[in-house]
Amino acid sequence: MIHMFGAADPEQAISQLEAYHNEGRSERAEVMASALVDQLIAKKSRDDATQAILVKGLRILAAVLNSRGKHKRARVTIGLLHKHRNKLSKSTGEYDLASAAGDYHLAGFIHANAGKNGAAKRAFAKCEKLQPGHLAAALDKAEQIGKSKQLEKLYPLAGPVISRNGAFILEIEGRPAADARRIGQILGGEIQQDIESQISAIMAGEQAANARLQAAVDSLVPTHDYHTYSTN
């Protein structure tokens, strides 16, 4: 059993790391994630459960290193993440495409921040291949390395602007969402005008916060065919 940071449960240790990262306590998260990863990699034999914890630890560590500007080490870590995720998938016979796509999305960021645009482009492309319609990765690809073709292709599939948790987003159903205004800034012109117009309409209460969801709800409301009740 792995005992880390006072947590006998490895999943609890991972949750603690995620909390530190999300709270911006990145230095502490880096130290603890590094210790966890080093401990697990040193184990000569790992069962699937332990390998899964290692994968999660590497995922957090790569993100933390990227956020702290430690791009060289982040690139090494993301490589280890791909290796150990694939090893886990081979052992279990299960391949989580969404998680793998997320890892390549992160890899694109890391490579771009390290000035390795070729590697970044390949990583973003791999993300889209694993999870087609990944609008968030397409936006980051456009912002990070100036390649907006994929974003232009995916934008029409996203539907109307959605207001969620205080943010305005665009989302291809079942895929990670992306910031609507940032998409507008990249694509510009009429697209940007339309996005800003929708945001204004949502703020004014003239457009549903989630028009797609509202349409689905409306479709469930029964409509009465009054001709059925004709006395003729």
N, C-alpha and C positions, 0 to 999 in steps of 0.2 A: 504494500500500500504506500502511496505517495503522501508524505506529510510536508506541506508547504505553508508558510505564513500562518501557522496556527490552525490550518484547515486540514482535517483528516480526509475530507472528501475532495478529490482532485477537481471535480466540477465546481465546487465552492471556491477553490483557488482561482480557477479561470474566471468565474463571475467577479471575484474581487479585482482581478487584473483589468477586466473590461470596465469595471466601475472607475478605477483609478484613471484609465485612459480617457473615458468619457467625461470625467470631472476635470480633465486638464492636468492631472498630477502625473505628467508624462515621465519625469525623471524617476519617480518611485516605480511606475509601471515598467519602465525599461529595466531597472535593476532586478525587479522581481521576476519579470518574464524571462530575462536572460538566465537567472538562476534556475528557473523551472526547466527551460529548454536544455540547458547544460546537463542538468541532473538526468533528464529523460534520455538524451542522446547518449549519455555515458552507459546506460543500461544495455547490455549486450543482447538481451532478448526482451521483446516487448509484446504483450498480448494486444489484441485489437483495441481494447478499451484504453490502454496506456498509449498506444499509437495515436488514437483519436485525440487524447489530451495534448500530446506533442504537437499535432497539427494545429490545434486551437491556440496553443502557446506560441507557435511560430507565426501564426496569422496576426496575433496581437503584437508580437515583438516587431514584425515587419512594419506594421502601421505606426507603431510608436517611434521606431527609428526614423521613418520617413518624416513624421511630424516634427521630429527634433533636428532635422537637417543632416542626419548621419546616413547619407545616401549610399556610400560605398558599402557599409555594413548592411544597410537595408537591402541592397541588391543581392548580397550573399544569402541573407535570410530568406528572401522571397524565392530564391533558387532551392533552398532547403525545403521550403514549404511545398513547392510543386513536387519535389522528390518524395517527401514523406506522405503527402496526400495521395499520390499515385500508388505508393506502396500500400497504404491503408485500403484503397479501393480494390487493389489486386487481391488483397487478403480476404476482404469481406465479400467481394463480388458485387459491391454496390458503388455506383459512381454518381455523386451529387453534382449535377451539372451547374446548378445555381451557385453553389459554394465555389466550384472551380472557376466559374465565370467571374465571381467576385474577387477571387485571388488574382486573376489576370487583369482585372480592372485596377486593383491596387498595384500590380506590377507595372502597368502602364504609367501610373503616377510616379512610382519610384524611379523608373528608368528615365522618364522625362525630367524629373528634378535633378537627376545625375547628369543631364545633358546627353543622354543616349537616346536620341530620337528614333533611330532605327529600331532599337529594342522596344521602345515604347509603342511604336506603331504596330509591331508584331504582337505585342501583348494585348493592346486594345482590339486588334483584329481577332485574336484568339477568344477574347471575351465575347465578342459578337457572334462568333461561330458557335460557341458553347450555349449561348443564351440569346438567340436572335431577337432583335427589338430592344436591346439594352440602351435606352435613350440616355441614361446617366453616363455611361461610358463614352457614348458618342459626343456628348457635351464636353466631357473632360478631355477627350482626344482633340476636339476643336480648340479648346482653351490652352491645352498644354503644348501641343505641337503644330497648331495651325491647320489641321486637316478637318474641314467641316463637311466633306461630301457625305459621310455616313449620317451626320446630324440632319442634313437637308433631306436625305432619303427617309429617315425615320419620323421626322416632325409631323408629316401629314397623317401618320397612323396614331398619333397621340390623343386626338380628340380635343375637347374644350379644356380650358384652364380650370384647375381644381384648387380650392382653398382648403388647406389642411394644416392644422396645428400652427396657425399664424403664418404659413408660407404659401406662396402661389406656385403650383407645380404643374408639369405636364407628365402624363403617364400612359404608357402603352400597357394595356391590361395584363396583369400578371408579371410585370417587369418592374425593376427599380425606377422610381420617379426621378425627375430632374427639375431644377429650378427654372420656372417659366421665363422670368426676366433675363436670366443669363442666356437662355436660348435665343430670346429676342435680340439681345445685344450682339450675339454672334451672327445671326441670320439677317438682321436688319430689315430695312424697307417695309413692305406691306405686312410681312409676318410680325415684325416688332410692333407695328401699329395695331395689328389685330390682337396681339397678346395684351398690350397695354389697355386696349379698349375693353377686353374681357375682364381684366383685373378691376378696372374702374366700375364696370357693370356689377361685378360681384360685391364690391365695396358699397355700392349704392343700393344693393338689394334687388337689382334688376335682372341678375343672372344667378341661378342656383350655385351654391358653393361647390357642388359636385353635380354638374348637369347630367353626366352619364348615369350616376346612381339615381338621381331624381327621375330620369326617364325610365329606368328599370322599375322603380317603385310605382310610377304612374301606370306602367303596363300591367301591374298586378291588381290594380283597382278595377273591380268589375264594372262593366258598363251595361246598363239595363236596356234591353231592346223592348221599348214600350209597345211595339206592334204585337208582341207576344200576348199582351193583356187586352187585345182588342175584343170587344163583345160581339163582333160580327161573326 
